[in-house]
Amino acid sequence: MTVRPFEPGDTDAVQRMRRLAFGGGGPLGEGWSGLVAEDPTGPVGAARVWRYGQFFGGRAVPCGGVASVVVLPHVGGRGVAGELLRGLLGMMRVAGQPIAALYPSAADVYRRYGWELAGTTERLRVPTHALARLRPTRPVRPAVEADLPALHAAYLRTAARVDGMLDRSAPAFTLADVLKLDIVHVVDGQDGLSGYLTADRRDDGLVVHDLVADDAETATALLAGLTAWSTVVAEVGLRLIDPAVDLLVPRAEGPVDVHPWMLRVVDLPAAVDARGWPAAAHARPFTVDIEVDDADAPWNSGRHRLVWDGTAVRYEPGGAGAVHITARGLSAWYAGAADSATLRRAGLLTGGDASGLDRLIGAARPARMADEF
């Protein structure tokens, strides 16, 4: 078996494998690269990587969005998926993507290769009649093409404050596609848009993709605008993006749909350099010496020193290696999803004092990503 870069002539074979694995799948689209595994019979597996930026610590870190990892059933168990994933790690490192995110169909498979659970995509089901309790004080209007730059700027103001969110930059995203949605409402502020809401009408109700607001008055106005649908739609599916909006949504007994996603550190030095570290801002200078065990991305293995000098976090090779951490542990820590005590109890971290890792990340909390791929 060989693993090679995807070529245009592989499209039909990859689409067939996606249909067999996932029961469907739309066009492959643009803005990604990929690998194909083949044996003498032809392609037997494939995987894709989207080019994204993912916010951590207020900065968009170049991220590989791993998707469509497929292996034909008759070659299952022969290590095809592992070869594809190891190939993707090398490819992403060369492409300057120091972290990689994915939505797992089988989390334990990806854990073998260094990914770990980092956060969730969540959708709350809100009874439409519950929105009638809201009392808006600001007008809402439909968006027009001239609003698109301000709409994206409003999104970035919120996304940059929520670890895990994508920056929705090109080529994976086309800003004008927003206006193809059924509902795009905006609220005007003093210096541009203060928020917006996007949604689609589906057979089973109303699906809200984004609700982004700079303040409570804007969020209330956008939510209240959905009450016009109460005579024909019993329930609104609201994708949760901003924790502040979560506190404003009228709650009723009902499920929250949760879809977990995973993160992996692909290139530790570059990942440290690209991330923001606001939790360390008030700490005195300190260093953390770690030793990483990463068989599938061997360039990460060995001793590393993370230095907070009072103004910035920097990476240095070497150090004493006092704290031993696995690839999975490194990934969960980088995402802020687990502190050192949690990683130690899980067997993903051993050795000496790891409190410096906690000072770099702050309190552990699950990250949140809105976009699925």
N, C-alpha and C positions, 0 to 999 in steps of 0.2 A: 504494500500500500504506500502511496505517496500523497503528500499534502502540498498543494500549489495555490498560487493566487487565482481568484475567480476571474474568468474571462467571459465576454459577452455571449459566446457560444454555449455557456453553461446554463443560461437562463431557464430554458425549458426543463432541464434535469433538476435544477434547484427548486423550481416551482412545484414540480411533481413531488419531490421529497418533503417540501413544506406542507403540501396537501395531505400526504400520508401521515405526517407527524401531528399536524394541528387541525386537520379536517377542513382546511380552507386556506385563505391568504390572498391578499390583494396584490397589486403590482409591486415589484421590488423597489421602485422609486429611485431617488438619487441622493447623493450625499453620504455614501457608505463605501466600504471596501470589504473584501471577503476572501475566504479560503474554501477550497474544494478538496475533499479526500477522494481518491480514486484507486481502484484495483484493476486488474486486467479486464473486468467486465464493464468498467466505466465509473462514473461518479457514484460513490456510496455514502457520502456525507458532505455537509457544508456548514458554514457559519458566516455571519456578517458582523461588521462593526460600524456603527454610526459615529460621526464626528460631532461631539457635543462639548459644551462647557457646563460644569456642574458646580454650584455655589457651595463653598465650605469656608466658614469664617469670613463671609462677605466678599470673597473673591471667586471668580469663575475659573475652576481648574479644568484644563483640557481633559476630556473624559471619553473613553471608548464605550459606546452603548452596544453591548453584545446582544445579538438577536438571532433568531432563526437557526439555532444550533440543532441540526437534524442529522440522523444516522438511519440508513435503511434497516428495517427489522432483521433481515437475514445476516447482517454483519454485527448485530448487537453483541456486546461482551468481548469484542476483539480489540478494545482500546482506541477505536476511531475517534470518539468524542474527546478523549484525553489528548490525542495528537492534534486535533483541531484547536483545542483550548490552549495548549502550549504554543502552537503556532501563532495564535492570536496575541498572546502575551508578547512574543518577540516583535510581531508586526506593530502592535500599539506602542511599544517602547521606541521603535524607530520613527514612528509617526509623531512622537511627542505627546502621547496621551498617557500621563503617569498614573491615572486611575481608570478603573473599568467598572461599569454598573450593568446589571442585568436583572430581569424578572425570571425567577427559576421555575421550571416545570417540575424539577426534582432537586431540592436544595442540597441534599447530601452529595449528589454528583458534583456540584460546583464547589462544595466544601473540600473535596479531595484536592482541588487545584487552587485553593487559597482564597476563594470568595467567602464572605460571611454576611449574614443578615445585618442590614444597616438601617432600614427604614421601611416605610409603607406608603402606598397610595390608598387614600381612603375616600369613600363616597357615602354621604349621609342621606338617608331617605326622609324627606320632610313632607308631612301632609300639607297640601296647598292651603287648606283652610287655616292652618296655624299661622301663616304669614299675614293674615288679616289683623293680627294683634299689633303689627308694626305701624307706627305713625311717622311717615316720611315728612321731612322738612325741606327737601331739595328736589328740583325737577329732574326727570330722566328723559333722554332723547335717544333716537337711533344714531348709530355711528355712521360717518361718511368716510370716504377714502382719505380726506385730509386729516382725519383723526388718527390714522394708523401710527405715525411716529410717536405721538403723545400717548397712545394706548400702550405701545410697547415700553415706553419709558415708565409708565405707571406699573406695568408688570415687573420690570426690573427693580423698581424701588421696593416692592414687596419680596420678590424672589431672592434678592441679595441678602435679606435678613432671615431666610429660612434655609438651613443647611439641607442639601440634597436637591434643591430645585435646579432645573436646567435654565440656561440663559436664553434659549430659543434663538440662537444666532444662525446665520446661513452657514452651510448650504442645506442643513437638515430641515430648516423651517423657512417658509415663505410668508412674509408678513401679510401680504394681500389675501392669503387664503382665509384669514379671519372673517372677511366680509362674505364668504360663502356659507357661513353658518346661518341658521334660521333667525337667531336673535343676537344682536350685538347692541347693547345699551350702554350709554356713557353718562357720567355726571360731570358737569363743568365746574372747575375750581378757579381760584384767583389767578393761578399761574399755569393754566392748561387743564387737563383732565384730572379729577381727583379720584377717579375709579371707573371701572367698567364691568359688565357682565356679558358672558357669551353662553349660548345654549342652543340645543337642537330639539325639535319636536320629534319624538319617536312614537312608535305604536303603543309602547307601554308607559308613556308619560313624557315628562319634560326632563332633559338631561342638561344640567348646568356644568359647563366645562371649566370656566374661570369666574370667580367673584373676587375682584381685587379692589381694595378701597384704602384710601389714605386715612380715613377717620370713620367713626361710628355713624355719623349722619349720612355719609355716602353709601356705606354698606346697607344701612336701613332702607334708603331710597331704592337701591337696586333690588333688594329682596322683596320689598313691598310691591314693586312693579310686576312681580310674578303672580300676584293675586288675581290679575285679569284672566288667568288660565283656570281658576278654581272651578268653573262650571263644566269644564271638559277634561281636566287633568286632576286626578286625586292625589298624586304624589310627585314631588320634585326630587330627582337624584342630584345632589349637590356635591361636587368634588371639592374636598377640603384642601385649601392651599395655605391660607394665613391663619395661624393660631388665634389671632385677634378676632377674625370673623367667626371662628368656632364659638366664641363666647357670646356672640350676638344672635346666632340662629335659634329660633324657637324650637325647643326640644320636645319630643313626644316619645313614648315607648315605641321603639322600632330599631331595626338592625342598622349597623354600619358595615358596608362592604369594605373589606380590608384586603389589599393585595401586597404582600411583602416583596421587597427587592433587596439585592445583595451588592456589595462593593468589594473591589480588590485593589490593593496597592500594586501597581505594575512596575513603577520605577521610584523607589523611595526618595533618593535625593531630589528628583524633579518634583515629586509630590509635596515634599516639605517646602520647597521654594515657592510653589504655586499657591499654596493654601494661605488663608488668613488665620491669625491666631489671636483673636481679641481677648480670650480668657486670660492670656498671659500678661496683658497690658499693665496690670497693677502689681505684678510680682517682682521681687528682686531678681537679679541675674542668677541663673542656675544652669546646670547641664544635666542631661540624661544619657547614660551610656547603655546602649542596647546591643544585643546580638540576635540576629534574625536567622531563622531556619526556613529557607524557601527553595525547595528542590525544583519547582516548576518555573521559577524566575530566578535562576542562580545568581544573577547579578545583584539581587537584593541580599543574598546570604552573606553573613559575616558581621563584623562589628561596625557600629555607627554611633556617632555622637550628635545629639540634638542640643543646640545652645540657644538659650534666651539671654541676650546681652543687655536687656533693658529697653531696647528699641525695636528689635526684630528677632525672629527665629531663623537660625541658619543651620545648615547641615555640614558636618565634618566627617570624613572617613576615620575609622579607627576608634579609639577609646578603650575602656576597660571591659566592655561587654558585661556589665554587672547584672543587667536584666535580660533574660532570655525570652524571646517572643516568637510565636509561629507566624506564618503568613496569614492565617485566619485571624489570629489575635491582632496583628498589625492592621489588618483591614478594618476590623470592628473598632479599634481604637481611633484610627484616622477619621472615620465617619462620626466619631463622638457617640457611638451606640453603646459602648461598654467602658467602664472605668477599670483601673488596674486590679482592684479587688475582685470584680466580676470575672475578669479574664483569668485571674489566678485560680479562682474556684472552678472554672471550666477547664483548667489544665492547659490553657493557651499561653500562659505567662508564668515563669518561674524566676528564681534568683533573688536579687537584693531589692532595695528600696525603689519602688516604681512610682512614687508620689509625683515626681516631676512630669510624668506622662499625664497625670490628672490635671496638674497646673496648666499644661499646654492646652488641653481640650476643654476643661471646665466640667460642669456636671453632665453626666451621661444622659442622653435623651435620644429617642429615635428620630432620624432625619425623615424628611417628607419630600416625595417627588410627585409631581402632578402628571407628567407626560409618560405614556406607555409606548413601548416600541418592541 
